[in-house]
Amino acid sequence: MFPRDFYEILHIIGIAMLFLAIGGVATHAANGGTKASSQTRGLMSSVHGVGALLILVGGFGMLARIGFAHGTNFPGWLWVKIIVWVVLSAIVLLPYRRPALARPFIFLLPLLAGVAVYMALYKPF
């Protein structure tokens, strides 16, 4: 097994990749771009998918390293983080389908990140 720091770095790299891809797609859509006109669609899809995978692997790797037992129930804070991860994994589809939502992503994404960070640091429930 790798040390906890390794998984934390993986997790953070994944977050950066995910936000890069969502931001790129949202900016392109907000400027009137479409899926068909995107020259980086495949690249952004790949970066988004690899980022989501790294977040998942890094997060569960950290859980294993801090002694979270396999087969136990997830605490509430972890469920919130998983829901945020699912939302961020799916949200990249929205800007092209609903271009009007692309601009609000500028405010929504940092809020979702803040919720996830709060849950990780303070574990309120």
VEXTORTOR-87206 format. One record per atom (N, C-alpha, C): residue in one letter; atom name; x, y, z. Coordinates in steps of 0.1 Angstrom, whole numbers. Layout:
LUMMAR resn name    c1    c2    c3
LUMMAR    A   CA     X     Y     Z
...
//
This chain:
LUMMAR resn name    c1    c2    c3
LUMMAR    M    N     8   -12     0
LUMMAR    M   CA     0     0     0
LUMMAR    M    C     9    12     0
LUMMAR    F    N     3    23    -6
LUMMAR    F   CA    10    36    -6
LUMMAR    F    C     7    44     6
LUMMAR    P    N    15    53    10
LUMMAR    P   CA    13    62    22
LUMMAR    P    C     1    71    19
LUMMAR    R    N    -5    76    30
LUMMAR    R   CA   -17    84    29
LUMMAR    R    C   -14    97    20
LUMMAR    D    N    -2   102    21
LUMMAR    D   CA     1   114    13
LUMMAR    D    C     0   112    -2
LUMMAR    F    N     4   100    -6
LUMMAR    F   CA     3    96   -20
LUMMAR    F    C   -11    97   -25
LUMMAR    Y    N   -21    91   -17
LUMMAR    Y   CA   -35    92   -20
LUMMAR    Y    C   -40   106   -20
LUMMAR    E    N   -36   114   -11
LUMMAR    E   CA   -40   128   -10
LUMMAR    E    C   -36   136   -22
LUMMAR    I    N   -23   133   -26
LUMMAR    I   CA   -19   140   -39
LUMMAR    I    C   -27   136   -51
LUMMAR    L    N   -29   123   -52
LUMMAR    L   CA   -38   117   -63
LUMMAR    L    C   -51   124   -63
LUMMAR    H    N   -57   125   -51
LUMMAR    H   CA   -70   131   -49
LUMMAR    H    C   -70   146   -54
LUMMAR    I    N   -60   153   -50
LUMMAR    I   CA   -59   168   -54
LUMMAR    I    C   -56   169   -69
LUMMAR    I    N   -48   161   -74
LUMMAR    I   CA   -46   161   -89
LUMMAR    I    C   -59   159   -96
LUMMAR    G    N   -66   149   -91
LUMMAR    G   CA   -79   146   -97
LUMMAR    G    C   -89   157   -97
LUMMAR    I    N   -89   164   -85
LUMMAR    I   CA   -98   176   -84
LUMMAR    I    C   -94   187   -94
LUMMAR    A    N   -81   189   -95
LUMMAR    A   CA   -76   199  -104
LUMMAR    A    C   -80   196  -119
LUMMAR    M    N   -79   183  -122
LUMMAR    M   CA   -82   179  -136
LUMMAR    M    C   -97   180  -138
LUMMAR    L    N  -105   176  -129
LUMMAR    L   CA  -120   176  -130
LUMMAR    L    C  -124   191  -132
LUMMAR    F    N  -119   200  -123
LUMMAR    F   CA  -123   214  -124
LUMMAR    F    C  -118   220  -137
LUMMAR    L    N  -107   216  -141
LUMMAR    L   CA  -101   221  -154
LUMMAR    L    C  -111   218  -166
LUMMAR    A    N  -115   205  -166
LUMMAR    A   CA  -123   201  -177
LUMMAR    A    C  -137   207  -176
LUMMAR    I    N  -143   208  -164
LUMMAR    I   CA  -156   214  -163
LUMMAR    I    C  -156   229  -167
LUMMAR    G    N  -145   235  -162
LUMMAR    G   CA  -144   250  -165
LUMMAR    G    C  -142   252  -180
LUMMAR    G    N  -134   243  -186
LUMMAR    G   CA  -132   245  -201
LUMMAR    G    C  -145   243  -209
LUMMAR    V    N  -152   233  -205
LUMMAR    V   CA  -165   230  -212
LUMMAR    V    C  -175   241  -210
LUMMAR    A    N  -176   246  -197
LUMMAR    A   CA  -185   256  -194
LUMMAR    A    C  -182   269  -201
LUMMAR    T    N  -169   273  -201
LUMMAR    T   CA  -165   285  -208
LUMMAR    T    C  -168   284  -223
LUMMAR    H    N  -165   273  -229
LUMMAR    H   CA  -168   271  -243
LUMMAR    H    C  -183   272  -246
LUMMAR    A    N  -191   266  -238
LUMMAR    A   CA  -205   267  -240
LUMMAR    A    C  -211   281  -237
LUMMAR    A    N  -205   287  -227
LUMMAR    A   CA  -210   301  -223
LUMMAR    A    C  -206   311  -234
LUMMAR    N    N  -196   308  -242
LUMMAR    N   CA  -192   317  -253
LUMMAR    N    C  -199   313  -266
LUMMAR    G    N  -209   304  -265
LUMMAR    G   CA  -217   300  -277
LUMMAR    G    C  -212   288  -284
LUMMAR    G    N  -202   281  -279
LUMMAR    G   CA  -197   269  -285
LUMMAR    G    C  -207   257  -283
LUMMAR    T    N  -205   248  -292
LUMMAR    T   CA  -213   235  -291
LUMMAR    T    C  -204   223  -291
LUMMAR    K    N  -210   212  -289
LUMMAR    K   CA  -201   199  -289
LUMMAR    K    C  -195   198  -302
LUMMAR    A    N  -202   201  -313
LUMMAR    A   CA  -197   199  -327
LUMMAR    A    C  -186   209  -330
LUMMAR    S    N  -186   221  -324
LUMMAR    S   CA  -176   230  -327
LUMMAR    S    C  -164   230  -318
LUMMAR    S    N  -164   221  -308
LUMMAR    S   CA  -153   220  -298
LUMMAR    S    C  -142   212  -304
LUMMAR    Q    N  -130   218  -305
LUMMAR    Q   CA  -118   211  -310
LUMMAR    Q    C  -111   203  -299
LUMMAR    T    N  -115   205  -286
LUMMAR    T   CA  -109   199  -275
LUMMAR    T    C  -119   189  -268
LUMMAR    R    N  -130   186  -274
LUMMAR    R   CA  -140   178  -267
LUMMAR    R    C  -134   165  -262
LUMMAR    G    N  -127   157  -270
LUMMAR    G   CA  -121   145  -266
LUMMAR    G    C  -111   146  -255
LUMMAR    L    N  -103   157  -256
LUMMAR    L   CA   -93   159  -246
LUMMAR    L    C  -100   163  -232
LUMMAR    M    N  -110   171  -233
LUMMAR    M   CA  -117   175  -220
LUMMAR    M    C  -124   163  -214
LUMMAR    S    N  -130   155  -223
LUMMAR    S   CA  -137   143  -218
LUMMAR    S    C  -127   134  -211
LUMMAR    S    N  -115   132  -217
LUMMAR    S   CA  -105   123  -211
LUMMAR    S    C  -100   129  -198
LUMMAR    V    N   -97   142  -198
LUMMAR    V   CA   -92   148  -185
LUMMAR    V    C  -103   147  -174
LUMMAR    H    N  -115   149  -178
LUMMAR    H   CA  -126   148  -168
LUMMAR    H    C  -127   134  -163
LUMMAR    G    N  -127   124  -171
LUMMAR    G   CA  -128   110  -167
LUMMAR    G    C  -117   106  -158
LUMMAR    V    N  -104   109  -162
LUMMAR    V   CA   -93   105  -154
LUMMAR    V    C   -93   113  -141
LUMMAR    G    N   -97   125  -141
LUMMAR    G   CA   -98   133  -129
LUMMAR    G    C  -108   127  -119
LUMMAR    A    N  -120   123  -124
LUMMAR    A   CA  -130   117  -116
LUMMAR    A    C  -125   104  -110
LUMMAR    L    N  -118    96  -118
LUMMAR    L   CA  -112    83  -113
LUMMAR    L    C  -101    86  -102
LUMMAR    L    N   -93    96  -104
LUMMAR    L   CA   -82    98   -95
LUMMAR    L    C   -88   103   -81
LUMMAR    I    N   -99   111   -82
LUMMAR    I   CA  -106   115   -70
LUMMAR    I    C  -111   103   -62
LUMMAR    L    N  -117    94   -70
LUMMAR    L   CA  -123    82   -63
LUMMAR    L    C  -112    73   -57
LUMMAR    V    N  -102    70   -65
LUMMAR    V   CA   -91    62   -60
LUMMAR    V    C   -84    68   -48
LUMMAR    G    N   -80    81   -50
LUMMAR    G   CA   -73    88   -39
LUMMAR    G    C   -82    89   -27
LUMMAR    G    N   -95    92   -28
LUMMAR    G   CA  -103    93   -16
LUMMAR    G    C  -105    80    -9
LUMMAR    F    N  -107    69   -16
LUMMAR    F   CA  -109    57    -9
LUMMAR    F    C   -95    51    -4
LUMMAR    G    N   -84    55   -11
LUMMAR    G   CA   -71    51    -6
LUMMAR    G    C   -68    58     7
LUMMAR    M    N   -72    71     8
LUMMAR    M   CA   -70    78    21
LUMMAR    M    C   -78    72    32
LUMMAR    L    N   -91    68    29
LUMMAR    L   CA   -99    62    39
LUMMAR    L    C   -93    49    44
LUMMAR    A    N   -87    41    35
LUMMAR    A   CA   -81    29    39
LUMMAR    A    C   -69    32    48
LUMMAR    R    N   -61    42    45
LUMMAR    R   CA   -49    45    52
LUMMAR    R    C   -52    51    66
LUMMAR    I    N   -64    58    68
LUMMAR    I   CA   -67    63    81
LUMMAR    I    C   -74    53    90
LUMMAR    G    N   -75    41    84
LUMMAR    G   CA   -81    30    92
LUMMAR    G    C   -96    28    91
LUMMAR    F    N  -102    33    81
LUMMAR    F   CA  -116    30    79
LUMMAR    F    C  -118    16    75
LUMMAR    A    N  -126     9    83
LUMMAR    A   CA  -127    -6    82
LUMMAR    A    C  -137    -9    70
LUMMAR    H    N  -132   -19    62
LUMMAR    H   CA  -140   -24    51
LUMMAR    H    C  -153   -30    56
LUMMAR    G    N  -164   -27    50
LUMMAR    G   CA  -177   -33    54
LUMMAR    G    C  -185   -25    65
LUMMAR    T    N  -179   -14    70
LUMMAR    T   CA  -186    -6    79
LUMMAR    T    C  -195     5    72
LUMMAR    N    N  -205    10    79
LUMMAR    N   CA  -213    20    72
LUMMAR    N    C  -206    33    71
LUMMAR    F    N  -208    40    60
LUMMAR    F   CA  -202    53    57
LUMMAR    F    C  -208    63    67
LUMMAR    P    N  -200    72    72
LUMMAR    P   CA  -206    83    80
LUMMAR    P    C  -212    93    71
LUMMAR    G    N  -221   102    76
LUMMAR    G   CA  -228   112    68
LUMMAR    G    C  -219   121    60
LUMMAR    W    N  -208   126    66
LUMMAR    W   CA  -199   135    59
LUMMAR    W    C  -193   128    46
LUMMAR    L    N  -191   115    47
LUMMAR    L   CA  -186   108    35
LUMMAR    L    C  -197   106    24
LUMMAR    W    N  -209   104    28
LUMMAR    W   CA  -220   104    19
LUMMAR    W    C  -221   117    11
LUMMAR    V    N  -220   128    19
LUMMAR    V   CA  -220   141    12
LUMMAR    V    C  -209   143     2
LUMMAR    K    N  -197   139     5
LUMMAR    K   CA  -186   139    -4
LUMMAR    K    C  -188   131   -16
LUMMAR    I    N  -194   119   -14
LUMMAR    I   CA  -197   110   -26
LUMMAR    I    C  -208   117   -35
LUMMAR    I    N  -218   123   -29
LUMMAR    I   CA  -228   130   -37
LUMMAR    I    C  -222   141   -45
LUMMAR    V    N  -213   149   -38
LUMMAR    V   CA  -206   160   -45
LUMMAR    V    C  -198   154   -57
LUMMAR    W    N  -191   143   -55
LUMMAR    W   CA  -183   136   -65
LUMMAR    W    C  -192   132   -77
LUMMAR    V    N  -204   126   -74
LUMMAR    V   CA  -213   122   -84
LUMMAR    V    C  -218   134   -92
LUMMAR    V    N  -222   145   -85
LUMMAR    V   CA  -226   157   -92
LUMMAR    V    C  -216   162  -101
LUMMAR    L    N  -203   163   -96
LUMMAR    L   CA  -192   169  -104
LUMMAR    L    C  -189   160  -115
LUMMAR    S    N  -191   147  -114
LUMMAR    S   CA  -188   138  -125
LUMMAR    S    C  -199   139  -136
LUMMAR    A    N  -211   142  -132
LUMMAR    A   CA  -222   143  -142
LUMMAR    A    C  -224   157  -147
LUMMAR    I    N  -220   167  -140
LUMMAR    I   CA  -223   181  -143
LUMMAR    I    C  -217   186  -156
LUMMAR    V    N  -206   179  -161
LUMMAR    V   CA  -199   183  -173
LUMMAR    V    C  -208   181  -185
LUMMAR    L    N  -219   174  -184
LUMMAR    L   CA  -228   172  -195
LUMMAR    L    C  -238   183  -197
LUMMAR    L    N  -240   191  -187
LUMMAR    L   CA  -250   202  -187
LUMMAR    L    C  -247   214  -196
LUMMAR    P    N  -235   219  -196
LUMMAR    P   CA  -233   232  -204
LUMMAR    P    C  -237   231  -218
LUMMAR    Y    N  -235   220  -225
LUMMAR    Y   CA  -239   219  -239
LUMMAR    Y    C  -254   217  -241
LUMMAR    R    N  -260   210  -231
LUMMAR    R   CA  -274   207  -232
LUMMAR    R    C  -282   219  -228
LUMMAR    R    N  -277   226  -218
LUMMAR    R   CA  -284   238  -213
LUMMAR    R    C  -274   250  -212
LUMMAR    P    N  -270   256  -223
LUMMAR    P   CA  -260   267  -223
LUMMAR    P    C  -263   278  -213
LUMMAR    A    N  -275   280  -210
LUMMAR    A   CA  -278   291  -200
LUMMAR    A    C  -272   288  -186
LUMMAR    L    N  -270   275  -183
LUMMAR    L   CA  -264   271  -170
LUMMAR    L    C  -249   272  -170
LUMMAR    A    N  -243   275  -181
LUMMAR    A   CA  -228   275  -182
LUMMAR    A    C  -222   286  -173
LUMMAR    R    N  -228   298  -173
LUMMAR    R   CA  -223   309  -165
LUMMAR    R    C  -225   306  -150
LUMMAR    P    N  -236   301  -145
LUMMAR    P   CA  -237   299  -131
LUMMAR    P    C  -227   289  -126
LUMMAR    F    N  -222   280  -134
LUMMAR    F   CA  -211   271  -130
LUMMAR    F    C  -200   278  -123
LUMMAR    I    N  -197   290  -128
LUMMAR    I   CA  -186   298  -122
LUMMAR    I    C  -188   300  -107
LUMMAR    F    N  -200   300  -102
LUMMAR    F   CA  -203   302   -88
LUMMAR    F    C  -206   288   -82
LUMMAR    L    N  -212   280   -89
LUMMAR    L   CA  -216   267   -83
LUMMAR    L    C  -204   258   -80
LUMMAR    L    N  -194   257   -89
LUMMAR    L   CA  -183   248   -87
LUMMAR    L    C  -175   251   -75
LUMMAR    P    N  -171   264   -72
LUMMAR    P   CA  -164   266   -59
LUMMAR    P    C  -173   263   -47
LUMMAR    L    N  -186   265   -48
LUMMAR    L   CA  -195   261   -37
LUMMAR    L    C  -194   246   -34
LUMMAR    L    N  -195   238   -45
LUMMAR    L   CA  -195   224   -43
LUMMAR    L    C  -181   220   -37
LUMMAR    A    N  -170   226   -42
LUMMAR    A   CA  -157   223   -37
LUMMAR    A    C  -156   227   -22
LUMMAR    G    N  -162   238   -18
LUMMAR    G   CA  -162   242    -4
LUMMAR    G    C  -170   233     5
LUMMAR    V    N  -181   228     0
LUMMAR    V   CA  -188   218     8
LUMMAR    V    C  -180   205    10
LUMMAR    A    N  -174   200    -1
LUMMAR    A   CA  -165   188     0
LUMMAR    A    C  -154   190    10
LUMMAR    V    N  -147   202     9
LUMMAR    V   CA  -136   205    18
LUMMAR    V    C  -141   206    32
LUMMAR    Y    N  -152   213    34
LUMMAR    Y   CA  -157   214    48
LUMMAR    Y    C  -160   200    54
LUMMAR    M    N  -166   191    46
LUMMAR    M   CA  -169   178    51
LUMMAR    M    C  -156   170    55
LUMMAR    A    N  -146   172    46
LUMMAR    A   CA  -134   164    48
LUMMAR    A    C  -126   170    61
LUMMAR    L    N  -127   183    63
LUMMAR    L   CA  -119   188    74
LUMMAR    L    C  -126   187    87
LUMMAR    Y    N  -139   190    87
LUMMAR    Y   CA  -146   191   100
LUMMAR    Y    C  -155   178   103
LUMMAR    K    N  -158   170    93
LUMMAR    K   CA  -166   158    96
LUMMAR    K    C  -178   161   105
LUMMAR    P    N  -187   169   102
LUMMAR    P   CA  -197   174   111
LUMMAR    P    C  -207   163   115
LUMMAR    F    N  -208   153   107
LUMMAR    F   CA  -218   142   110
LUMMAR    F    C  -213   129   104
//
